Structure formats: structure tokens, C-alpha cells
């Protein structure tokens, strides 16, 4: 099974990934000489580098919980296959 490495972030000029014998580290030039790591794999280092603490995402949150949080209807129109918000409403 192969693992896909995420695409490079838009801030790629400011960040660097360093491989050392004990693992992978990442460094942000805006943070000075501070390094984050070690991570066992390159993928883990990239995921940590791209993590945004200001995000509303909660680890373990299901898609249904996230949709409910932003007000997406769970009802799907059987005729069109679209969410309830997007299906046409017939007026009486």
C-alpha cells in the first residue's frame, strides 16, 4: 500500500523539512531557529507543519457533527440527490 504525500503548502518558501538519523523535523523561518520534531515519518512532519491551531476542526469529529455545526441539512432529496437546502421547494 502506498502513501500519498500531501501537496506543498502555499508557505513552502518559509518552511523546511530536515531528515536526521532520529527522525524528521520541520522548521519555520518566521519562527527563527526553532525546530519541531522528531517525527517518525515525513508524512507526520508535514501534517504537523500544516496543522492550524486556530481551526475549528476537532480530532475525532465526524462529518455529520461538522455539518450539523454549520447548519447543513441531513435530509437528501430522493429525486435530485441534492441536500435539502439546494432542492427546489414547491409553493402551494
TIDRENDO-312237 format. One record per residue: x, y, z of N, C-alpha, C in turn; residue in one letter. Coordinates in pm, whole numbers, padded with zeros to 5 digits, always signed. Example, Ala and Ser with C-alpha at 12.3 -4.5 7.8 and 13.67 -1.06 7.14 Angstrom:
BEGIN
+01319-00569+00780+01230-00450+00780+01320-00330+00780A/+01285-00225+00708+01367-00106+00714+01290+00003+00787S/
//
This chain:
BEGIN
+00084-00117+00000+00000+00000+00000+00089+00124+00000X/+00062+00216-00089+00143+00337-00096+00073+00451-00022X/+00152+00541+00030+00100+00659+00099+00126+00781+00013X/+00022+00860-00005+00035+00981-00086+00084+01094+00002X/+00189+01161-00041+00242+01276+00033+00161+01398-00008X/+00112+01478+00088+00030+01594+00056+00105+01693-00033X/+00028+01774-00105+00089+01877-00189+00157+01981-00103X/+00251+02052-00160+00326+02154-00088+00235+02271-00053X/+00246+02318+00069+00163+02430+00113+00206+02560+00046X/+00118+02660+00053+00150+02788-00010+00263+02860+00062X/+00297+02817+00183+00406+02878+00259+00535+02797+00247X/+00550+02723+00138+00664+02632+00127+00797+02704+00129X/+00800+02833+00091+00927+02906+00093+00972+02937+00236X/+00881+02933+00331+00914+02969+00469+00941+02848+00557X/+00911+02728+00509+00927+02610+00593+01025+02512+00529X/+01089+02436+00614+01186+02337+00569+01166+02208+00648X/+01184+02095+00580+01181+01966+00647+01324+01913+00646X/+01367+01866+00761+01505+01818+00778+01498+01673+00822X/+01574+01586+00754+01580+01445+00793+01710+01421+00869X/+01696+01363+00987+01811+01329+01070+01800+01182+01108X/+01906+01124+01163+01900+00982+01199+01787+00948+01296X/+01748+01042+01381+01642+01013+01479+01503+01048+01430X/+01488+01097+01307+01356+01127+01254+01353+01253+01169X/+01231+01299+01140+01212+01419+01059+01175+01538+01147X/+01228+01652+01113+01200+01777+01184+01150+01877+01081X/+01075+01976+01126+01041+02085+01036+01073+02216+01105X/+01103+02315+01023+01146+02445+01074+01074+02554+00995X/+01029+02657+01065+00965+02772+01001+01060+02890+01016X/+01101+02947+00904+01196+03060+00908+01140+03179+00985X/+01007+03193+00988+00946+03304+01062+00957+03285+01213X/+00981+03161+01257+00994+03129+01400+01139+03134+01447X/+01230+03165+01359+01371+03167+01395+01433+03030+01381X/+01514+02990+01478+01584+02862+01472+01506+02747+01538X/+01382+02771+01577+01303+02669+01645+01269+02555+01549X/+01292+02432+01595+01261+02312+01517+01153+02233+01588X/+01068+02167+01510+00959+02086+01562+00984+01942+01523X/+00979+01853+01619+01003+01713+01590+01075+01647+01705X/+01120+01528+01693+01127+01446+01574+00995+01374+01544X/+00972+01345+01417+00857+01269+01371+00910+01143+01304X/+00838+01034+01322+00883+00905+01270+00882+00901+01117X/+00787+00972+01055+00778+00969+00910+00771+01110+00854X/+00801+01122+00726+00790+01250+00657+00645+01298+00657X/+00552+01206+00638+00410+01242+00636+00366+01303+00769X/+00410+01248+00881+00375+01303+01012+00431+01444+01029X/+00552+01467+00980+00613+01600+00990+00534+01701+00907X/+00492+01662+00787+00414+01751+00701+00279+01780+00764X/+00213+01679+00818+00082+01701+00881+00094+01794+01001X/+00197+01778+01081+00217+01868+01195+00247+02010+01148X/+00325+02023+01042+00361+02154+00989+00237+02227+00937X/+00142+02152+00878+00023+02214+00820-00091+02232+00920X/-00076+02178+01041-00180+02190+01143-00199+02335+01179X/-00325+02376+01191-00359+02514+01227-00434+02511+01359X/-00375+02562+01464-00437+02560+01597-00563+02646+01602X/-00579+02741+01511-00696+02827+01509-00815+02763+01440X/-00797+02644+01386-00903+02575+01314-01013+02530+01410X/-01136+02524+01360-01249+02474+01440-01257+02322+01437X/-01171+02258+01360-01172+02113+01350-01135+02051+01484X/-01211+01952+01523-01182+01879+01646-01146+01737+01608X/-01033+01686+01655-00997+01548+01624-01107+01453+01667X/-01140+01359+01581-01245+01262+01612-01384+01310+01576X/-01396+01432+01525-01527+01485+01488-01573+01419+01358X/-01696+01371+01356-01747+01306+01235-01796+01412+01137X/-01814+01369+01013-01866+01457+00909-02004+01508+00947X/-02087+01419+01001-02222+01457+01040-02220+01565+01149X/-02129+01550+01246-02119+01650+01353-02073+01785+01298X/-01977+01784+01206-01929+01908+01147-02039+01975+01064X/-02114+01896+00985-02223+01951+00906-02332+02008+00994X/-02364+01938+01103-02465+01987+01197-02422+02119+01260X/-02294+02131+01288-02239+02252+01348-02255+02374+01258X/-02242+02354+01126-02254+02468+01035-02394+02479+00975X/-02485+02388+01014-02624+02400+00972-02659+02333+00840X/-02583+02233+00799-02616+02161+00676-02721+02057+00709X/-02826+02051+00628-02934+01957+00649-02889+01815+00621X/-02937+01720+00699-02903+01581+00674-03003+01517+00579X/-03109+01590+00544-03210+01538+00454-03164+01552+00309X/-03173+01443+00234-03135+01441+00093-03260+01420+00010X/-03280+01505-00093-03394+01493-00183-03374+01367-00268X/-03470+01274-00260-03456+01147-00331-03465+01163-00482X/-03534+01265-00530-03548+01284-00675-03423+01345-00737X/-03364+01445-00670-03249+01514-00728-03117+01466-00671X/-03119+01406-00551-02996+01363-00486-02920+01476-00420X/-02979+01595-00415-02915+01712-00357-02956+01729-00212X/-02874+01800-00132-02913+01829+00007-03042+01910+00011X/-03112+01902+00122-03239+01972+00137-03231+02121+00108X/-03118+02185+00138-03106+02329+00117-03105+02365-00031X/-03059+02274-00116-03043+02304-00258-03157+02256-00346X/-03244+02171-00292-03353+02119-00374-03463+02224-00386X/-03530+02230-00501-03635+02330-00520-03755+02301-00432X/-03813+02407-00378-03932+02394-00293-04054+02437-00372X/-04154+02351-00375-04277+02385-00445-04367+02463-00351X/-04416+02572-00401-04508+02652-00320-04650+02608-00346X/-04734+02609-00240-04873+02566-00254-04956+02668-00326X/
//
